[in-house]
Amino acid sequence: MAWRTLVLVVVGAVLCAAGACAPRTTAGGPGGDRATGTLRVWLFREVDNGPKAAVVDEAVAAFEKTHRGVRAEVTYIPVETRAQRIKAAFNDPRSAPDVVEYGNTDTAGYVRDGGLADLTADLAAWDDARALDPAAKRSVTVDGKLYGAPLFVGVRALYYRTDVFRSLGLRPPATLDELAATARRVHAARPELYGLAVGGAYTYAALPFVWAHGGDVAKRKGRSYEATVADPAARQGIAAYTSLFGDDNCPASRCARMTGNDTVQAFASGKAAMAVAGDFSHQAMENGKVKGAYAVVPLPGTQEGRIAPAFAGGNNLGVLRSSSHRTLAVDLLKTLAGKRTQARLFDAMGFLPAFSDTRAEAARKRPFVEPFVRTLAAGARTVPVTPAWAAIDAGQVLPTLLQEVVSGRGDVDAATAGAARKMNDAFRKNGVR
């Protein structure tokens, strides 16, 4: 995410300064620590992946130029199936990547599974790490050890169509109730549009409704967690979110299985008047039909003047313990997760940098960042940091809850009670970090 043209000669020098040419300080994986060969990299595929791939290609080219006899092979994998694919890689080192992108909610589970290498010593002398956002650094930390480097931080806000709102005489909604009313008014006037694109498989859009109503999905209980998704406040939030699925806004027949990427695509393609989407979705909007005809505000809370707590998201890069190119893999991780690449990813994709100084510069450069920075400042939240969450996530517990309600297979009380039982079972089986 750099702000200027990448000059390979300069990058080579910077990478060496950042530790890419540093001597080896750690033991290699089970296959040794080879100094040549092919590194396999798995990164997440975005809705509009071209700009991300272009930045990665430039960084990889710079890395290869300073590491003779080394080639990096990048594969982009679907976010939705990452859990199954990465777990399979942990069990089959022959087909596993050396460097992998993973969500910040995955850290504890992947560490518990023994898949990620401890990089504490490797990153101790990395100059870029001094400016890491503390919350971002916590996302790669388990029991005081670092298991990767943050690639970007992510938070969601409310995108809305300025042309549609202007034609209908609407203002950006100031509360969640007003959001629902506005969505229905838009769909009534423009039935070809979703008023607000919502997804039954879009957990991170549903969570702000739960938190804004005073609920949560789980709470700490001693050395473990206990599900609270069936508590009254959480149920109220679930009811508010699932009420948006219907013929008066986003029909369940089309929206029940929609993911976060699907809702982003719906808005970007001009099929929705509003969508809850991330700072990292900005480029998809700019490349879509809505370019020049949208704006962003923080997702409102239950009362006017309040911002709904957003999920504090973001992705990290890690090195697999099974890597037979340990030193090279760490060097490549520093290249891909370093300030220069994060700055270029911001320019290309709108990904907020995990480095405080780089993010401050991004905010000065691009006004669109402001609603997301305000949302972060208002108090973003996250899910329990426990290996159990990886099992809950992989088991699609919360999406199943939402889909049961919106499809009519169960009411809010029954669906949340069932989800709570599954979550508590996962907490008992998977323990806590």
C-alpha positions as CSV (number, residue, x, y, z in Angstrom):
1,M,0.0,0.0,0.0
2,A,2.7,2.4,-0.8
3,W,2.1,5.9,-1.7
4,R,4.5,6.2,-4.6
5,T,6.0,4.1,-7.3
6,L,7.8,1.0,-6.1
7,V,11.5,1.2,-7.0
8,L,13.0,-2.3,-6.7
9,V,16.5,-1.1,-5.9
10,V,15.2,1.0,-3.0
11,V,12.9,-1.8,-1.8
12,G,15.8,-4.2,-1.8
13,A,17.7,-1.9,0.5
14,V,14.7,-1.4,2.7
15,L,14.0,-5.1,3.0
16,C,17.5,-5.7,4.1
17,A,17.1,-3.0,6.7
18,A,13.9,-4.5,7.9
19,G,15.6,-7.9,8.4
20,A,14.9,-9.6,5.1
21,C,18.7,-10.1,4.6
22,A,19.3,-10.8,8.3
23,P,21.2,-14.0,9.4
24,R,19.2,-16.9,10.5
25,T,18.2,-16.9,14.2
26,T,15.7,-19.7,14.3
27,A,15.5,-23.4,13.5
28,G,13.7,-24.5,10.4
29,G,10.6,-26.7,10.3
30,P,10.5,-30.5,10.1
31,G,12.0,-30.4,6.6
32,G,15.0,-28.2,7.6
33,D,15.7,-24.6,6.6
34,R,16.4,-24.5,3.0
35,A,18.0,-21.4,1.5
36,T,16.6,-21.9,-2.1
37,G,13.6,-23.2,-3.7
38,T,9.9,-22.3,-4.0
39,L,7.9,-20.7,-1.2
40,R,4.2,-21.3,-1.2
41,V,1.9,-18.5,-0.1
42,W,-1.8,-18.6,0.6
43,L,-3.7,-15.3,0.7
44,F,-7.4,-14.5,0.8
45,R,-9.2,-13.8,-2.4
46,E,-11.1,-10.4,-2.2
47,V,-14.3,-9.4,-4.0
48,D,-12.1,-7.5,-6.5
49,N,-8.8,-9.2,-6.1
50,G,-6.9,-7.6,-9.0
51,P,-5.5,-4.6,-7.1
52,K,-4.4,-6.7,-4.2
53,A,-2.7,-9.2,-6.5
54,A,-0.9,-6.4,-8.2
55,V,0.6,-5.1,-4.9
56,V,1.5,-8.6,-3.9
57,D,3.2,-9.3,-7.2
58,E,5.4,-6.2,-6.8
59,A,6.4,-7.1,-3.3
60,V,7.1,-10.7,-4.3
61,A,9.2,-9.4,-7.2
62,A,11.3,-7.3,-4.9
63,F,11.7,-10.2,-2.5
64,E,12.8,-12.5,-5.3
65,K,15.3,-10.0,-6.5
66,T,17.1,-9.9,-3.1
67,H,16.9,-13.7,-2.6
68,R,18.6,-15.4,-5.5
69,G,17.4,-18.9,-6.3
70,V,14.1,-18.4,-4.5
71,R,10.6,-18.2,-6.0
72,A,7.4,-17.3,-4.3
73,E,4.2,-18.9,-5.6
74,V,1.0,-17.1,-4.5
75,T,-2.4,-18.8,-4.4
76,Y,-5.6,-16.9,-3.5
77,I,-8.1,-19.0,-1.5
78,P,-11.8,-18.3,-0.6
79,V,-12.3,-16.7,2.8
80,E,-15.4,-18.8,3.4
81,T,-13.6,-22.2,3.2
82,R,-10.3,-21.1,4.8
83,A,-10.9,-23.1,8.0
84,Q,-11.1,-26.5,6.2
85,R,-8.3,-25.8,3.8
86,I,-5.8,-24.5,6.4
87,K,-6.6,-27.3,8.9
88,A,-6.0,-29.8,6.1
89,A,-2.6,-28.0,5.4
90,F,-1.7,-28.5,9.1
91,N,-2.1,-32.2,8.6
92,D,-0.3,-32.5,5.3
93,P,3.0,-30.6,5.2
94,R,3.7,-31.7,1.7
95,S,0.9,-29.6,0.3
96,A,0.9,-26.8,2.9
97,P,2.0,-23.2,2.3
98,D,5.0,-21.7,4.0
99,V,3.2,-18.3,4.6
100,V,-0.5,-18.0,5.1
101,E,-3.0,-15.2,5.6
102,Y,-5.5,-15.8,8.4
103,G,-8.2,-13.9,10.2
104,N,-7.5,-12.5,13.6
105,T,-10.2,-14.7,15.2
106,D,-8.3,-17.7,14.0
107,T,-5.1,-17.2,15.9
108,A,-5.8,-19.0,19.1
109,G,-7.3,-22.0,17.4
110,Y,-4.4,-22.4,14.9
111,V,-1.9,-22.1,17.7
112,R,-3.7,-24.8,19.7
113,D,-3.7,-27.0,16.6
114,G,0.1,-26.6,16.4
115,G,0.0,-25.1,12.9
116,L,1.7,-21.8,13.3
117,A,5.3,-21.1,14.1
118,D,6.3,-19.0,17.1
119,L,7.9,-15.9,15.6
120,T,8.6,-14.0,18.8
121,A,12.4,-14.1,18.3
122,D,12.2,-13.5,14.6
123,L,10.1,-10.3,14.9
124,A,11.9,-8.9,18.0
125,A,14.4,-6.9,16.0
126,W,12.0,-6.0,13.1
127,D,12.1,-2.2,12.9
128,D,8.6,-1.9,11.5
129,A,7.1,-3.7,14.5
130,R,7.8,-0.8,16.8
131,A,4.9,1.1,15.3
132,L,2.3,-1.7,15.4
133,D,-1.1,-0.8,16.7
134,P,-1.4,-2.5,20.2
135,A,-4.7,-4.1,19.3
136,A,-3.4,-5.4,16.1
137,K,-0.4,-6.9,17.9
138,R,-2.7,-8.6,20.4
139,S,-4.4,-10.3,17.5
140,V,-1.2,-12.3,16.8
141,T,-0.3,-12.9,20.4
142,V,-1.1,-16.1,22.4
143,D,0.3,-16.6,25.9
144,G,2.8,-13.7,25.3
145,K,4.2,-15.2,22.1
146,L,3.9,-13.8,18.6
147,Y,2.5,-16.1,15.9
148,G,2.6,-13.8,13.0
149,A,2.4,-10.1,11.9
150,P,-0.8,-8.1,11.3
151,L,-1.5,-7.4,7.6
152,F,-4.2,-4.8,8.1
153,V,-7.0,-3.8,10.6
154,G,-10.5,-3.8,9.4
155,V,-13.8,-2.3,10.6
156,R,-17.2,-1.9,9.0
157,A,-19.5,1.1,8.5
158,L,-22.6,2.0,6.6
159,Y,-22.2,2.6,2.8
160,Y,-25.2,4.4,1.3
161,R,-26.2,5.5,-2.2
162,T,-26.2,9.3,-2.3
163,D,-28.1,9.5,-5.6
164,V,-30.9,7.2,-4.3
165,F,-31.1,9.1,-1.0
166,R,-31.2,12.4,-2.8
167,S,-34.0,11.4,-5.2
168,L,-36.1,10.1,-2.3
169,G,-35.4,13.0,0.1
170,L,-33.7,10.7,2.7
171,R,-31.0,11.4,5.2
172,P,-28.4,8.9,6.5
173,P,-30.2,7.0,9.3
174,A,-29.4,8.1,12.8
175,T,-30.5,5.0,14.7
176,L,-30.9,1.3,14.0
177,D,-34.7,1.7,14.0
178,E,-34.3,4.5,11.4
179,L,-32.0,2.3,9.4
180,A,-34.7,-0.4,9.1
181,A,-37.4,2.1,8.3
182,T,-35.2,3.8,5.6
183,A,-34.3,0.4,4.1
184,R,-38.0,-0.4,3.7
185,R,-38.9,3.0,2.3
186,V,-36.2,2.6,-0.3
187,H,-37.4,-0.8,-1.4
188,A,-41.0,0.3,-1.5
189,A,-40.0,3.2,-3.8
190,R,-37.4,1.3,-5.8
191,P,-38.4,-2.4,-5.6
192,E,-35.5,-3.4,-7.9
193,L,-33.1,-2.4,-5.0
194,Y,-32.5,-4.0,-1.7
195,G,-33.0,-1.2,0.8
196,L,-30.2,-2.6,2.9
197,A,-28.3,-5.6,1.7
198,V,-28.1,-8.2,4.5
199,G,-26.7,-11.7,4.6
200,G,-27.7,-14.7,6.6
201,A,-24.0,-15.8,6.5
202,Y,-22.7,-12.4,7.4
203,T,-21.9,-12.7,11.1
204,Y,-19.9,-9.4,11.2
205,A,-22.9,-7.4,10.1
206,A,-25.2,-9.1,12.7
207,L,-22.8,-8.6,15.7
208,P,-23.1,-4.8,15.8
209,F,-26.9,-5.2,16.3
210,V,-26.3,-7.6,19.2
211,W,-23.7,-5.3,20.8
212,A,-25.7,-2.1,20.2
213,H,-28.7,-3.6,22.1
214,G,-26.5,-4.4,25.1
215,G,-25.9,-8.1,24.3
216,D,-23.0,-10.3,23.5
217,V,-22.3,-13.8,22.2
218,A,-20.3,-15.0,25.2
219,K,-18.8,-13.9,28.5
220,R,-15.7,-15.1,30.4
221,K,-16.4,-17.6,33.2
222,G,-13.4,-18.5,35.1
223,R,-10.9,-20.2,32.8
224,S,-13.6,-20.7,30.2
225,Y,-16.4,-18.9,28.4
226,E,-20.2,-19.2,28.5
227,A,-22.5,-18.4,25.6
228,T,-24.8,-15.4,26.1
229,V,-26.3,-15.3,22.7
230,A,-29.6,-16.5,24.1
231,D,-29.7,-13.7,26.8
232,P,-32.6,-11.2,26.3
233,A,-30.4,-8.4,25.1
234,A,-28.7,-10.5,22.5
235,R,-32.0,-11.9,21.3
236,Q,-33.2,-8.4,20.9
237,G,-30.3,-7.6,18.6
238,I,-30.7,-10.8,16.7
239,A,-34.4,-10.0,16.2
240,A,-33.5,-6.5,14.9
241,Y,-31.1,-7.9,12.4
242,T,-33.2,-10.8,11.1
243,S,-36.2,-8.5,10.8
244,L,-34.4,-7.0,7.8
245,F,-34.9,-10.3,5.8
246,G,-38.2,-10.1,4.0
247,D,-40.1,-9.0,0.9
248,D,-40.1,-5.4,2.2
249,N,-36.2,-5.2,2.1
250,C,-34.0,-8.2,1.3
251,P,-36.1,-11.3,0.5
252,A,-35.0,-14.4,2.5
253,S,-35.1,-16.5,-0.6
254,R,-32.2,-14.5,-2.0
255,C,-30.5,-13.1,1.1
256,A,-30.5,-15.9,3.6
257,R,-27.3,-17.4,2.2
258,M,-25.6,-14.2,1.3
259,T,-22.1,-13.7,2.8
260,G,-20.3,-10.5,3.5
261,N,-18.7,-10.5,0.1
262,D,-22.1,-11.0,-1.5
263,T,-23.5,-7.9,0.2
264,V,-20.5,-5.9,-0.9
265,Q,-21.0,-7.1,-4.4
266,A,-24.7,-6.3,-4.3
267,F,-24.0,-2.7,-3.3
268,A,-21.0,-2.3,-5.7
269,S,-23.1,-3.6,-8.6
270,G,-25.9,-1.1,-7.9
271,K,-28.4,-3.6,-6.5
272,A,-28.6,-2.1,-3.0
273,A,-29.1,1.3,-1.5
274,M,-27.2,0.5,1.6
275,A,-24.7,-2.1,2.9
276,V,-22.6,-2.7,6.0
277,A,-19.1,-3.1,4.6
278,G,-15.5,-2.6,5.5
279,D,-12.9,0.0,4.8
280,F,-11.3,-2.8,2.9
281,S,-14.3,-2.9,0.6
282,H,-13.7,0.6,-0.7
283,Q,-11.9,-0.4,-3.8
284,A,-14.7,-2.8,-4.8
285,M,-17.1,0.1,-4.6
286,E,-14.8,2.4,-6.6
287,N,-14.5,-0.3,-9.3
288,G,-18.3,-0.9,-9.3
289,K,-21.3,0.9,-10.8
290,V,-21.8,3.0,-7.7
291,K,-18.5,5.0,-8.1
292,G,-19.1,8.6,-7.4
293,A,-22.6,8.0,-6.1
294,Y,-22.1,6.7,-2.5
295,A,-20.9,7.9,0.9
296,V,-20.0,6.2,4.2
297,V,-21.1,7.0,7.8
298,P,-20.6,4.9,11.0
299,L,-23.4,2.4,11.6
300,P,-25.7,4.1,14.1
301,G,-26.6,2.6,17.5
302,T,-30.0,2.3,19.2
303,Q,-30.0,6.0,20.2
304,E,-29.2,9.0,18.0
305,G,-25.7,10.2,18.3
306,R,-24.3,6.8,19.2
307,I,-22.3,4.5,17.0
308,A,-23.0,0.7,17.0
309,P,-19.9,-1.2,18.2
310,A,-18.3,-2.7,15.2
311,F,-16.3,-5.9,15.0
312,A,-12.6,-5.2,15.3
313,G,-11.4,-7.3,12.4
314,G,-8.3,-7.6,10.3
315,N,-6.0,-10.3,8.9
316,N,-2.6,-11.5,9.8
317,L,0.2,-13.4,8.1
318,G,1.9,-16.4,9.7
319,V,4.5,-19.0,9.0
320,L,3.6,-22.7,9.2
321,R,5.6,-24.8,11.7
322,S,5.9,-27.4,8.9
323,S,7.8,-24.9,6.6
324,S,11.0,-26.3,5.2
325,H,12.1,-22.7,4.4
326,R,11.7,-21.1,7.8
327,T,14.1,-18.2,7.4
328,L,13.0,-17.4,3.9
329,A,9.3,-17.6,5.0
330,V,9.9,-15.1,7.8
331,D,11.7,-12.8,5.4
332,L,8.8,-12.9,3.0
333,L,6.3,-12.4,5.8
334,K,8.2,-9.2,6.7
335,T,8.1,-8.0,3.1
336,L,4.4,-8.7,2.7
337,A,3.4,-7.3,6.1
338,G,5.8,-4.4,6.2
339,K,5.0,-0.7,6.2
340,R,5.7,-0.3,2.5
341,T,3.4,-3.1,1.3
342,Q,0.7,-2.1,3.8
343,A,0.8,1.5,2.5
344,R,0.4,0.2,-1.1
345,L,-2.4,-2.1,0.0
346,F,-4.2,0.9,1.4
347,D,-3.8,2.8,-1.9
348,A,-5.0,-0.3,-3.9
349,M,-7.7,-1.8,-1.6
350,G,-8.4,0.7,1.2
351,F,-7.0,-1.8,3.8
352,L,-6.3,0.2,7.0
353,P,-2.6,-0.3,8.0
354,A,-1.8,-2.0,11.2
355,F,1.0,0.5,11.9
356,S,-0.2,3.6,13.7
357,D,2.1,6.0,11.8
358,T,1.2,4.5,8.4
359,R,-2.5,4.6,9.3
360,A,-2.3,8.3,10.4
361,E,-0.8,9.1,7.0
362,A,-3.5,7.2,5.3
363,A,-6.2,9.2,7.1
364,R,-4.6,12.4,6.0
365,K,-4.4,11.3,2.5
366,R,-7.8,9.8,2.0
367,P,-11.0,11.3,3.5
368,F,-12.9,8.1,3.1
369,V,-11.0,6.6,6.0
370,E,-12.6,9.1,8.5
371,P,-15.9,7.2,9.2
372,F,-13.9,4.0,9.9
373,V,-11.5,5.7,12.2
374,R,-14.4,7.3,14.1
375,T,-16.0,3.8,14.4
376,L,-12.7,2.4,15.8
377,A,-12.5,5.3,18.3
378,A,-16.1,4.7,19.4
379,G,-15.1,1.3,20.7
380,A,-14.9,-1.7,18.4
381,R,-15.2,-5.2,19.9
382,T,-14.2,-8.7,19.1
383,V,-15.2,-12.3,19.7
384,P,-13.7,-14.4,22.5
385,V,-10.0,-15.1,22.1
386,T,-10.0,-18.8,22.5
387,P,-9.3,-21.9,20.4
388,A,-13.0,-22.7,20.7
389,W,-13.9,-19.8,18.4
390,A,-12.2,-21.5,15.5
391,A,-14.5,-24.5,16.0
392,I,-17.6,-22.2,16.4
393,D,-16.6,-20.3,13.3
394,A,-15.9,-23.5,11.3
395,G,-19.1,-25.0,12.5
396,Q,-21.1,-22.0,11.1
397,V,-22.9,-21.7,14.4
398,L,-23.9,-18.1,14.1
399,P,-24.8,-18.1,10.4
400,T,-26.9,-21.2,11.1
401,L,-28.7,-19.3,13.8
402,L,-29.4,-16.4,11.5
403,Q,-30.6,-18.7,8.7
404,E,-32.9,-20.7,10.9
405,V,-34.7,-17.5,11.9
406,V,-34.9,-15.8,8.5
407,S,-36.0,-19.0,6.7
408,G,-38.7,-19.6,9.3
409,R,-37.3,-22.9,10.5
410,G,-37.2,-21.6,14.0
411,D,-37.9,-18.5,16.0
412,V,-35.3,-16.3,17.7
413,D,-35.7,-18.0,21.1
414,A,-35.3,-21.5,19.7
415,A,-32.5,-20.6,17.3
416,T,-30.4,-18.7,19.9
417,A,-30.9,-21.5,22.5
418,G,-29.6,-24.1,20.0
419,A,-26.7,-21.9,19.1
420,A,-25.8,-21.4,22.8
421,R,-25.7,-25.2,23.4
422,K,-23.4,-25.6,20.4
423,M,-21.1,-22.8,21.6
424,N,-21.0,-24.1,25.2
425,D,-20.1,-27.5,23.9
426,A,-17.2,-26.0,21.9
427,F,-16.0,-24.0,24.9
428,R,-15.9,-27.2,27.0
429,K,-14.1,-29.2,24.3
430,N,-11.6,-26.6,23.2
431,G,-10.6,-24.9,26.4
432,V,-9.3,-21.3,26.6
433,R,-6.1,-19.5,25.8
